[in-house]
Every structure is written in C-alpha cells, then in structure tokens.
Amino acid sequence: MPLNPYITFHSTKLVQTGPDIFDVDGDFTIRGAKKAEKLTLTVTGAGTIQGTMAFDRIADRVEVTVNLKATRVSGPPVTLKQ
C-alpha cells in the first residue's frame, strides 16, 4: 500500500534513453483522477536514483520529485547501456 493512498504512480513501460537516464511511462493518480504521465529517472550513483515529473492539474503546475535508494539482494548486477 502506498504511503499516501490518494497519490499513486503505476508504471507501464520503462525505456533507457541515455547512459544513465530512463523514461518511465505510467498512470499517475491523485484523489481518483488518473492521467498518463512520464517520469524521467536518472541513476546518480551506486543504487541512487532521482526522478522528476511535471504536469498541469486544473490551474496549477505540479512537480513531483523522487529520490530512491536501491540495493541488489540477488541476481546478476544491472548493466546499463552506454
């Protein structure tokens, strides 16, 4: 369950667009209003990922920033395309 049940992002597609950049298509929902959006993620270091998404919501521009920390627990290491 998300931390805030009124705001969710469910990814539908992940594409590597640069050596350390990924575009994530998905459905962003705020208080039941769902809209297809794109989240751009940048791998900034070992296991650190930052992302941004901006969109218009009625009369306001909304910007969402995410900071993620990932740890591989099993399987082969991820190799990014250069």
N, C-alpha and C positions, 0 to 999 in steps of 0.2 A: 504494500500500500504506500502511495506517495506521502511525503511529509505534509503536503497541503493538498487535500482531495479536490480542491477547486481548480488546481493548476496541474496539468499533465502534458507530457510530450511522449508520443509513441512513434518510434522510428519505423519507416517503411523501406528505406533504401540508404545505403552507405557507399560513397564513391570517393576514392583517393584522387584529389585534384592537383596535388603538388607533393614534394618530398615529405612534408610534414603537415599537410592540410587535407581535411576530409569534409565533404559536404554530406549532411545527413538530412534527407527528406523525411517528413513525418507529419503527424497530426498534433497540433498544439491546441489544448482546450483550456479555456478559462471560464469557470462558472457555467459549464454546459455548452458554451459556444465553441464549436470546433472549426479549425481552419488549417488547411495545408500550409506548412511553413518549411523553411530550410534553415538548419542550424549549421554554422561553419565551425569546425573544431580544428585546433592547432596543437600538435604534440610539441611541448616546450622543453621536455627533458625526460629522464628515465621515469616513466609512469605518470607524468604530469600532463594533463590535457586541459586546454582553455577553449571556451567557445562563446559565440555571440549570435544573437538572433534579434532582429528588429522588425516591427510591424505596426500598422496603424490599427487602433481599436477605437472606433467611433471618432471622437475629436482629439484623441491623444496618441502620441507616438510612444510605443512601449519597447524598451530594450531589455533583453534578458541576457545575463552573463552567467556562465557556468565555469566552475573550477573543479576538476576531477583529479583524483589520485588513484591510479590503478596498480595492482600488484598481481603478477602472474603466479598462480598457485600450481598449475600443472600444464602439460602440453609443451609443444615446441615454442621457442620465442617468436614474437611477431617480427617479420621483416618488412620494412616499408620500402615501396618503390622509390627509386631516386630520380 
